[in-house]
Structure formats: structure tokens, C-alpha cells
Amino acid sequence: METRFAALLAEYCLDLQPGQTLLIEAEPPALPLLEALHAVALQRGAYPLVQLFPAATSRPFFLYGEAWLNQPPLPQLRLMEHVDASLRIESAQNPLELAEVPPARLAQFRAGWRPYQQMRARKRWCLTLYPTAGYAQQAGMSTAGFRAFVERAMYLDRPDPIAAWRELSAFQAALIERLQKVKEIRIQADGTDLRLRVEGRKWINSDGKRNMPSGEVFTGPLETSAEGEVRFNLPVVVSGQRVEGVRLRFREGRVVEASALAGEAYLHRMLEADPGARCLGELGIGTNFGINRPTGLILYDEKIGGTVHLALGQSYPETGGTNASSIHWDLILDLCQGGRLLADGEVLQEEGRFVGL
């Protein structure tokens, strides 16, 4: 798998060219993929730079980093400034490694390292995940079963994975053509009836160039438009915290009531991170039907065909969104059991199946 995985990342996601430099951030369990990436990058004439134990995933960093939580060291900034592209590989042996790190330290890091992340966003970048035993356990699967799941999710089980991603990209382009004319999206499901205005906002085709796997279209809803209630029925694990059964009520675009069946204290801390944390920065619609079950991993679950996700916090400027926050937290709703999406009152998706596409 690793050789095909590396080729997909280098050729399709990052489009590495001769003379370019690539910064790769990963944990040690990703070594088999790093070895394949090292070879394919050099074969394409690019130069790979690998960093193990990146700050955002290192428990010792959050416990002992102190002043480095407030700002990245100058060499790290200069490195990101001068490389042509970056690749972040989620590859934790234990996805809950940061579970006991105080949330205040995580928030401190997100705020202090924001310039670094903004610098990354101005260049070609990609985020992916390597199937470790820890992620397999989190997903409730064997290691071998999870590897096979990851291959299907990235279309690595197909004769030509790049052609498969281009096919999905074309489908999403047609979906966006329809959505670009829409003024209001309404989400209906058990415990959910939420209206969002999207008029004048741009929809983005997320076709594997930045997230791998991908399979979604997304935009930034108008900041004061969210009205109603939503109950997210898929759990998420973020910064080592498991949160599930989240219920939010919105009025004039802001969360006015919030609860969760698990992780409620963490939910409230996230909402109090800053003024923008109570507003929505993203509405996304999942289209990847190669991902056929939830895993608790946001990178995968938000792409499941038949789901929608809403992100609290920071908007993506390319959508026209203006909400600013130190957080961007995706929460996921599976519509396959009785839910639907309405676009200006017309059914766009019914029980996870797109209508008219």
C-alpha cells in the first residue's frame, strides 16, 4: 500500500515538481510511508525534509514546552517560509496521547502558532493519515481491517486511483454548480432542524488535493444566519478528547444552548475559547461513498457520503467567510437514517442519496 499511497500524495495531492522542497511532518509509526515518500519525491526531482514528533502531536511539548506554546521558534518559521509545500501525516501510535493535556494549553498553542499555520495555508499543502494500530483500535477494527478500509477510502484499491479522484472531482463540480445558485440550506433529521444562509458565498471542491482522503464540498455560511437546533450523531475525538451526542441551538448565528452526552465540559471550554468559537465557520457535505462507516476520526468521518458537518470557529477565507477564531472544530451529522438536505426548499439529498445528480 505504501508505494501507491506515496505516489498518490506526490503526484496528485502535492503535484511535486523538479527543484521544489517538501516539508513532511509525521510521527515514527509512519516510517514505512516516509521511506516510500522519500523515494518518490526524489524521483520527481523534489527534495524531502522530514520532521518527526511535530509540536502539535507531542505530549512532552504540551507539558514542558512553556514559552514555545506562545510562538514557534524562528528556525521552524523560516523552514515553513522557504519550503514550497508541506505534508502533515497524522500517525499517532495512541490517538488519545493528549487526553490529559490541559485544554488551556491546547488553546494557547493554537493561538500562538496561528502565524505558522497561516504561512502553511499560503503554500501547497496536504493533510493525510497513516493507519496505525492506535487508529484501528479507535475505529473498532483490526489493524489489517483498518488498512484495507484506508485503501478503499483513498481509492488505492482501484486500478487507477488518480483517475478515480478526478471522477469524484467532476461529480463535486456538478454539485457545486447547483449549490452556487442556492440562498438557503436547511438540514432536517431526528433532533435537527437548522437553517443556514449561503447566498453570495463560494463553494469549494475538496477533491483530495488538500485532504487525503477527501470527498466533500464546503462553504462558509453567513455568520448571523444559523437558526434552529442540530444534534450530531457521530462521535469525534479531538486533541485526545472523545465527544459525542453534541446538541447545539443557534440564534442569529450564535450558539445559545449546548450539551453533549460525553465530553460536555470540553464542549463548553471550546465554545468559550474566544468570541468567534460560538459561530459557524463551515458547512460541508460529504460525498465519499468509499468511506462506509464512522471511525471517530474527523478526517475520515466528515467525508462519508450522506453526511454533513458544521465547524465551529474559524472560516476559510476562500469561501467568503469572515468568522475569526482560534478553533476550527468539525462536528458530524449522518443523514442516512431519515435525514435530508433542502436547498431553497427543494430536496438536495434524502437519507444520504443525492437527488437529481
C-alpha positions as CSV (number, residue, x, y, z in Angstrom):
1,M,0.0,0.0,0.0
2,E,2.7,2.5,1.0
3,T,4.2,2.8,-2.6
4,R,0.8,3.6,-4.1
5,F,0.0,5.9,-1.2
6,A,3.2,7.8,-1.6
7,A,2.7,8.1,-5.4
8,L,-0.8,9.5,-4.9
9,L,0.4,12.1,-2.4
10,A,3.3,13.2,-4.5
11,E,1.7,13.2,-8.0
12,Y,-2.0,14.0,-7.3
13,C,-2.2,15.8,-4.0
14,L,1.1,17.8,-4.0
15,D,2.0,17.8,-7.7
16,L,5.7,17.8,-6.8
17,Q,7.9,19.4,-9.4
18,P,11.7,19.3,-10.0
19,G,13.6,21.7,-7.8
20,Q,10.8,22.0,-5.1
21,T,11.3,21.4,-1.4
22,L,8.7,19.5,0.7
23,L,8.4,19.6,4.5
24,I,6.9,16.4,5.9
25,E,5.7,16.3,9.5
26,A,4.9,12.8,10.9
27,E,5.2,10.5,13.9
28,P,7.6,7.5,13.9
29,P,4.8,4.9,13.1
30,A,4.6,6.4,9.6
31,L,8.2,5.3,8.8
32,P,7.1,2.8,6.0
33,L,5.2,5.6,4.2
34,L,8.1,8.1,4.9
35,E,10.5,5.7,3.2
36,A,8.3,5.5,0.1
37,L,7.7,9.2,0.0
38,H,11.5,9.9,0.3
39,A,12.0,7.8,-2.9
40,V,9.1,9.2,-4.9
41,A,9.9,12.8,-4.1
42,L,13.5,12.4,-5.2
43,Q,12.4,10.6,-8.3
44,R,10.2,13.6,-9.2
45,G,13.2,15.9,-8.6
46,A,11.9,17.3,-5.3
47,Y,13.8,17.4,-2.0
48,P,12.0,16.0,1.1
49,L,12.6,17.3,4.6
50,V,11.2,15.1,7.3
51,Q,10.3,16.2,10.9
52,L,9.4,13.6,13.5
53,F,7.5,14.4,16.7
54,P,5.9,17.7,15.3
55,A,4.8,20.0,18.1
56,A,1.1,19.7,17.6
57,T,1.1,15.9,18.5
58,S,3.9,15.7,21.1
59,R,2.8,15.2,24.7
60,P,6.1,16.4,26.2
61,F,5.8,19.6,24.1
62,F,2.5,20.5,25.7
63,L,3.6,19.5,29.2
64,Y,7.1,21.2,29.2
65,G,7.2,23.5,26.1
66,E,6.2,26.5,28.2
67,A,7.2,29.6,26.2
68,W,7.2,27.7,22.9
69,L,3.4,27.3,23.2
70,N,3.1,31.1,22.6
71,Q,5.2,31.2,19.4
72,P,7.1,28.8,17.1
73,P,10.9,29.0,17.2
74,L,12.4,31.2,14.5
75,P,14.1,28.2,12.6
76,Q,10.7,26.5,12.4
77,L,9.1,29.6,10.9
78,R,11.9,30.1,8.5
79,L,11.7,26.5,7.4
80,M,8.0,26.8,6.6
81,E,8.7,30.2,4.9
82,H,11.2,28.7,2.5
83,V,9.7,25.3,1.5
84,D,7.5,25.0,-1.5
85,A,4.9,22.6,0.0
86,S,4.1,20.8,3.2
87,L,2.6,17.4,4.1
88,R,1.2,16.6,7.6
89,I,0.7,12.8,8.2
90,E,-1.5,12.0,11.2
91,S,0.3,8.9,12.5
92,A,-0.1,8.6,16.3
93,Q,0.5,5.3,18.0
94,N,-2.1,6.4,20.6
95,P,-4.7,8.9,19.3
96,L,-5.5,9.7,23.0
97,E,-1.9,10.7,23.8
98,L,-3.0,14.3,24.6
99,A,-6.0,13.3,26.7
100,E,-4.6,14.7,29.9
101,V,-3.1,17.8,28.5
102,P,-5.0,20.8,30.0
103,P,-7.3,22.3,27.3
104,A,-5.9,25.8,28.1
105,R,-2.5,24.7,26.9
106,L,-4.0,23.4,23.6
107,A,-5.8,26.8,23.2
108,Q,-2.6,28.6,24.0
109,F,-0.8,26.6,21.3
110,R,-3.4,27.2,18.7
111,A,-3.3,30.9,19.3
112,G,0.5,31.2,19.5
113,W,1.2,29.1,16.4
114,R,-1.5,30.7,14.2
115,P,1.0,32.6,12.1
116,Y,2.8,29.3,11.3
117,Q,-0.5,27.7,10.2
118,Q,-1.4,30.8,8.1
119,M,2.0,30.6,6.4
120,R,1.4,26.9,5.7
121,A,-2.0,27.7,4.2
122,R,-0.4,30.1,1.7
123,K,1.5,27.3,0.1
124,R,0.6,23.9,-1.4
125,W,-0.3,21.7,1.5
126,C,-1.9,18.3,2.2
127,L,-3.1,16.5,5.3
128,T,-3.4,12.7,5.5
129,L,-3.4,9.8,7.9
130,Y,-1.3,6.7,8.2
131,P,-3.2,3.6,9.5
132,T,-1.6,2.9,12.9
133,A,-2.7,0.2,15.4
134,G,-4.0,3.1,17.6
135,Y,-6.3,4.5,14.9
136,A,-7.5,0.9,14.2
137,Q,-8.4,0.5,17.9
138,Q,-10.2,3.8,17.9
139,A,-12.2,2.8,14.9
140,G,-13.1,-0.6,16.5
141,M,-11.3,-2.5,13.8
142,S,-8.3,-4.9,13.4
143,T,-5.1,-3.3,12.1
144,A,-5.4,-5.3,8.9
145,G,-9.0,-4.4,8.5
146,F,-8.3,-0.7,9.1
147,R,-5.5,-0.8,6.5
148,A,-8.0,-2.2,4.0
149,F,-10.5,0.5,5.0
150,V,-8.0,3.2,4.4
151,E,-7.1,1.8,1.0
152,R,-10.7,1.9,-0.1
153,A,-11.2,5.4,1.3
154,M,-8.3,6.7,-0.8
155,Y,-9.3,4.6,-3.9
156,L,-5.9,2.8,-3.6
157,D,-7.8,-0.5,-4.3
158,R,-8.7,0.7,-7.8
159,P,-6.6,0.2,-11.0
160,D,-6.1,4.0,-11.3
161,P,-6.5,5.9,-8.1
162,I,-5.8,9.3,-9.7
163,A,-8.5,8.7,-12.3
164,A,-11.0,7.8,-9.6
165,W,-10.2,11.1,-7.7
166,R,-10.7,13.0,-10.9
167,E,-14.1,11.3,-11.4
168,L,-15.2,12.4,-7.9
169,S,-13.9,15.9,-8.6
170,A,-16.2,16.1,-11.7
171,F,-19.2,14.9,-9.7
172,Q,-18.5,17.5,-7.0
173,A,-18.1,20.3,-9.6
174,A,-21.6,19.4,-10.8
175,L,-22.9,19.6,-7.2
176,I,-21.3,23.0,-6.7
177,E,-22.8,24.3,-9.9
178,R,-26.2,23.5,-8.4
179,L,-25.3,24.8,-4.9
180,Q,-23.8,28.1,-6.2
181,K,-27.3,29.3,-7.0
182,V,-28.8,28.4,-3.6
183,K,-29.6,31.0,-1.0
184,E,-30.6,28.8,2.0
185,I,-29.7,25.3,3.2
186,R,-32.0,23.5,5.6
187,I,-30.8,20.4,7.5
188,Q,-33.5,18.1,8.9
189,A,-33.1,14.9,10.9
190,D,-34.0,13.4,14.2
191,G,-33.5,16.3,16.7
192,T,-32.3,18.6,14.0
193,D,-33.9,21.5,12.1
194,L,-31.4,24.1,11.1
195,R,-31.4,26.8,8.5
196,L,-28.3,28.4,7.1
197,R,-27.9,31.3,4.6
198,V,-25.2,30.7,1.9
199,E,-26.1,33.3,-0.7
200,G,-23.1,35.0,-2.1
201,R,-20.6,32.5,-0.6
202,K,-18.3,30.3,-2.6
203,W,-18.5,26.5,-2.5
204,I,-15.1,24.7,-2.6
205,N,-14.4,21.4,-4.3
206,S,-12.4,19.3,-1.9
207,D,-11.2,16.6,-4.2
208,G,-8.2,15.2,-2.5
209,K,-5.7,17.9,-3.2
210,R,-5.6,19.1,0.4
211,N,-7.1,16.3,2.4
212,M,-6.4,12.7,1.5
213,P,-8.8,11.1,1.7
214,S,-11.3,13.8,0.8
215,G,-14.7,13.9,-0.8
216,E,-16.7,17.0,0.2
217,V,-17.9,20.3,-0.9
218,F,-17.9,23.1,1.6
219,T,-18.6,26.8,2.1
220,G,-18.8,29.4,4.9
221,P,-22.5,30.2,5.9
222,L,-23.4,33.8,6.6
223,E,-22.2,34.5,10.1
224,T,-25.5,35.6,11.6
225,S,-27.7,33.2,9.7
226,A,-27.8,29.9,11.7
227,E,-31.2,29.4,13.2
228,G,-32.5,26.3,14.9
229,E,-31.2,23.2,16.5
230,V,-28.8,20.4,15.5
231,R,-28.0,17.1,17.1
232,F,-24.8,15.5,15.9
233,N,-25.0,11.7,15.9
234,L,-21.4,10.7,15.1
235,P,-18.7,10.9,17.9
236,V,-15.4,12.7,17.4
237,V,-12.0,12.5,19.1
238,V,-10.1,15.8,19.1
239,S,-6.9,16.5,21.0
240,G,-7.3,13.3,22.8
241,Q,-10.9,14.1,23.9
242,R,-13.9,11.9,22.9
243,V,-17.0,14.0,22.4
244,E,-20.4,12.6,21.4
245,G,-24.1,13.4,21.3
246,V,-23.5,17.1,20.8
247,R,-26.6,19.3,20.7
248,L,-26.4,22.9,19.7
249,R,-29.1,25.6,19.5
250,F,-28.4,28.7,17.3
251,R,-30.0,32.1,17.3
252,E,-28.8,34.8,14.9
253,G,-25.8,32.7,14.1
254,R,-24.5,32.1,17.6
255,V,-24.7,29.0,19.9
256,V,-27.1,29.9,22.7
257,E,-27.5,26.4,24.2
258,A,-25.1,23.4,24.1
259,S,-24.9,20.0,25.6
260,A,-23.2,16.6,25.0
261,L,-23.7,13.1,26.2
262,A,-20.0,12.7,26.6
263,G,-17.3,15.4,26.7
264,E,-19.7,18.2,27.7
265,A,-17.1,20.0,29.7
266,Y,-14.7,20.0,26.8
267,L,-17.5,21.3,24.5
268,H,-18.1,24.3,26.8
269,R,-14.4,25.1,27.0
270,M,-14.2,25.1,23.2
271,L,-17.2,27.4,23.0
272,E,-15.5,29.8,25.4
273,A,-12.2,29.8,23.5
274,D,-13.0,33.3,22.0
275,P,-16.0,35.2,20.7
276,G,-15.8,33.5,17.3
277,A,-16.0,30.0,18.7
278,R,-19.8,30.2,19.0
279,C,-20.3,30.9,15.3
280,L,-20.1,28.6,12.4
281,G,-17.1,28.8,10.0
282,E,-18.0,26.0,7.7
283,L,-20.8,23.9,6.2
284,G,-19.6,20.7,4.5
285,I,-21.4,18.0,2.5
286,G,-19.7,14.5,2.4
287,T,-19.5,12.7,-0.9
288,N,-17.0,9.8,-0.4
289,F,-19.0,6.6,-0.5
290,G,-15.8,4.6,-0.3
291,I,-15.9,5.5,3.4
292,N,-18.7,3.3,4.6
293,R,-18.6,3.5,8.4
294,P,-17.7,6.0,11.1
295,T,-14.3,5.7,12.8
296,G,-14.2,8.6,15.3
297,L,-11.5,10.2,13.0
298,I,-12.7,13.6,11.7
299,L,-10.5,13.4,8.6
300,Y,-12.5,10.4,7.5
301,D,-15.9,10.8,9.0
302,E,-16.6,14.2,7.7
303,K,-16.1,12.9,4.1
304,I,-18.6,10.0,4.5
305,G,-21.1,10.1,1.7
306,G,-24.5,11.0,3.1
307,T,-23.2,13.2,6.0
308,V,-23.0,16.9,6.6
309,H,-20.6,18.6,9.0
310,L,-20.6,22.0,10.6
311,A,-17.4,23.6,12.0
312,L,-17.4,25.9,15.0
313,G,-14.9,28.8,14.7
314,Q,-12.6,29.9,12.0
315,S,-13.9,30.4,8.5
316,Y,-12.0,29.5,5.3
317,P,-11.4,32.9,3.7
318,E,-11.6,31.4,0.2
319,T,-15.4,30.7,0.8
320,G,-16.0,34.4,1.6
321,G,-16.5,33.5,5.3
322,T,-15.3,36.2,7.8
323,N,-15.6,34.5,11.2
324,A,-12.3,34.5,13.1
325,S,-11.4,32.2,15.9
326,S,-8.5,30.1,17.3
327,I,-10.6,26.9,16.8
328,H,-12.0,25.1,13.8
329,W,-13.9,22.1,15.1
330,D,-15.9,19.9,12.8
331,L,-19.0,18.1,14.1
332,I,-20.7,15.5,12.0
333,L,-24.3,14.5,11.3
334,D,-25.1,11.3,9.4
335,L,-28.3,11.8,7.3
336,C,-28.6,8.2,6.0
337,Q,-31.2,7.3,8.6
338,G,-34.1,9.6,7.9
339,G,-32.3,12.9,7.3
340,R,-32.4,15.2,4.4
341,L,-30.9,18.4,3.0
342,L,-33.1,21.1,1.4
343,A,-31.7,23.7,-1.0
344,D,-34.1,26.7,-1.2
345,G,-36.9,24.3,-0.2
346,E,-36.0,21.6,-2.8
347,V,-34.7,18.2,-1.7
348,L,-30.9,18.0,-2.5
349,Q,-30.3,14.8,-0.5
350,E,-32.6,12.3,1.0
351,E,-31.4,9.7,3.5
352,G,-27.8,10.1,2.2
353,R,-28.6,9.9,-1.5
354,F,-28.3,12.9,-3.8
355,V,-31.4,13.8,-5.7
356,G,-31.2,15.0,-9.4
357,L,-27.4,14.5,-9.7
